[in-house]
């Protein structure tokens, strides 16, 4: 059964790959045999990940990109195609948060989160999707959503939740529209995962961890590795009949 998860001879583009989930997924894909284009606004961070992958016998390249800028997205996709010849897998992972009680949230906060999380994902879905359609060999698109797009949250995340809910709707729409091109479009919706951003939030407000754990039946935060496996599944032949799906990775959070 191992061949079902083999990504040899595949090319993956992962955004937000300089740290956290994006970094873990890029490393996981490389370990499964894929060549990986790593994209991040922090070029130094993503170059470090590329160095690690190439030093371990993998194949990776780094690109800097502000995902809200269409010309930069187009340039990164073009550079990836020139380097690797094609893109078989896209992981649109970039995401930011800017918490505030809804009644106090500034329009600038709202717009910035929507622009990065939803528009940024759309720009990459659109540009890579066009390539996959033109190539005619199908492909896999995985959007990084969140349980905040599925259930209400009480942490001042109205903008974040709206962006992730929109991303889930976009995922389902593209899955239906692009099925005729054999492009499978899915989303992963994690609960709270132990990344640098979450660690910083907990350090600033220790009570936040208690709030998180009270909502997770498994009584622990997710780890990056908990999301890497599902990302490999959705990129591989093991999920050949899965599209338009939101794979929830939440320790039972949304089952309550």
N, C-alpha and C positions, 0 to 999 in steps of 0.2 A: 504493500500500500504506500510505501514511501514516495514512489514516483508521483503520486497525486499531489504532493506538496512541493515537488521539485520546481525551482524557478530558473534552472539553468537555461541559458540562451534567451532569457527575457531581459527587457530593459525597463526599469522603474524610475519614475520621477517622484520625489518626495519633497513636499514643501514644509517649511518650518523644521528642517532637519538638523539644525545646529544644536538642539538640546531636547530634553523631554521625550515625548512620544514619537516625534518625527525622527529623532536620532536613533531611538530604539528600533523603530520599524525599518529604517534604512539599513542598520546593522543586521537586523534579522533577515532582510531580503538578500543582502550580500552573502550571508552565511548559507542561504538556500540556493545560491548560485547566480543570482541576478546581477547584472551591471546596474549601477544606481547613480542617478543624477540627483545631487543633494542641493536644495535651494533654501536660502535663508537671507534675511535682511542683514544679518551679522556674518559677513564673509569670513572673518577670522575663526569664528566658532565652527562653521561648516567645513572649513579647510582642515580643521583639527580632526573632525570625524572622518573626512576623506582619507587623511593620512593614516588613521587607524585601520580603516577598511583595506586600503591598498597594501599596508604593511602586513596584513594578515592573509594576503593572497587574493583579495577581492579586487573588483574593478569599480572605481567611483570617480566622479568629478564634482566640483563645487561651483555653484553659481550664486551670485548675489542678486536679490530681487526684492523690490517693494511690491507685494502682491496686489496693491490697489491701483497700480499703474499699468494700463493695458500695453503700452509700448515695451515696458520691461518684461512683462509676462510673455509677449510675443518673442522677444529677443532670447529669453531663456529656453523656450520651446525650440526655437530655431537652432540655438547653439547645441542643445541636447541631440537634436536630429543630425546635425553635422558631426557630432562626436560619436554617437552610437548607432545612427542610421534609422532608428525607429523608437517609439515609446509604446510598450505593451501594457504598462501599469501606471496609473496616476494615483497618488495619495495626496489629497488636498487637506493638509493638516494644520496650516497656519491658523492661529486663533489668539485673540487677546480678550481681556476683561477690563472693565472699568466700573467698579461697584459704586452704587449710590442708591439710597432709597428712591423709589420711583417718583415720588412727589418732588424730590429735590434734584432729580437727574437733569443735567444741562443738555441742550440739544447737541452740543459738540461731543459730549460723551456718547450719546445715542448714535450719532452719525458715524463716529470713528469706529465703534465696535461693529456696526452693520457693514461698513465699508471694508474692513479687514476680513471679518469672519464670513460674510455672505458674498459680497461682491468679489473678494479675492478668490474664494473658491470657485465662483461662477466663471471668472476670467480664465482660470486654469482648466476647468471642465470644458469650457467652450473651445479654447485653443487646442487642447489635446484631443478633444472629441472630434474636431474637424480633421485632424491628422489621422485618427483611427478610422474615420469614415472613408477618407481618401485612400488610405492604404488597403482597406477592404479585408483585413484579417481579424477584425474584432478587437477586443481589449477589455481591460478592467479599470474602473474608476471607483475609488473608495474615498468618501468624504468623512472627515472627522466631525461628527455631531456631538451630542452630549445628552445626558438624561434631562438636562435643563430644557431641551427642546421637546420633551415628552410629558414632564410633570412640572407642577409649580414649585418654585424654590423661594426661600425667604431671605436670601442673602444679598439683596440689592442688585440683582442681575437681570432686570427687565430687558435691557439692551442685549445682553449675552443670550438670554433665553430666546428672544425673538430672532436673533441671528441663527441660532441652531435649529429652531423650529422651521425657519425658512429653508435652511440647508437640507433638512429632512424632506420637505416638500419638493425641493429641487431634485433631490436624489430620486425620488419616486417618479417624478415627471420624466426625467431623462431616461430612467430605466425603461419606461414604457415607450417613449419616443424613439430610443436608439436600439431597442431590442432587434429590430429588423437588420441592423448592422452588426449584430452579435457583440455589442458592447454591453457588458454587465456593469450596472451602476448600483452600488450599495453604500451604506453608511455604518459607522461604528459609533455607538453612543455610550461612552464611559461615564461612570460615576466619578467621584473624587479620586484622582490618581496622584501618588506621591511624586511630584515633580518639583523643580526649584520654585516655581510660582506658588504651589500649594504650601510648600515648606515655609516660604516667606510669609504667607498669609497666616499660618498657624503660629509662627514666631511672633507676629505682630498682635494677634488675637488668639491666645491659647484656647479660649473657649470654643473657637471655631471647630477644632478637632472633635470635641465632645458632640457638637451639633452634627458633624459629618457622621460619626460613628453611631449615633443614635438612630440614624436613618439607613444604616447599612446592616442588614441581618447577619452578615458574616463577621461584623465587628472589627473590620480592619479597612484601612485605605487600600485602594488598588495600587499595584506596582506597574511600572512600565512594561515589564515582561507579560503581565496579564493581558495587555492590549496587542502585543507583538504577535502572539499566536493567532488571534482572530484576523489580524491584518494579513498574515501569511495565508490563512485559509481562504479569505476572499480574493486573494491575488492568484490562487492556484487552481489547478484542475479539480481539486476536491470540492469546489463550489460552482461547478460548471452549470448547474441548474438553479442558481441563486441570483436573483436580481430584484431590485426595488426593495431590498430588505434592510431593516435597521437592526444591526446586531448589538444588543444591549450587553455591556460588560460592566456590571454594577454591584456585584455582591448581594443581589436580591433587593436593591433599593426600590426599583419600580414594581416589585412583586407585592409590596405591602398594600 
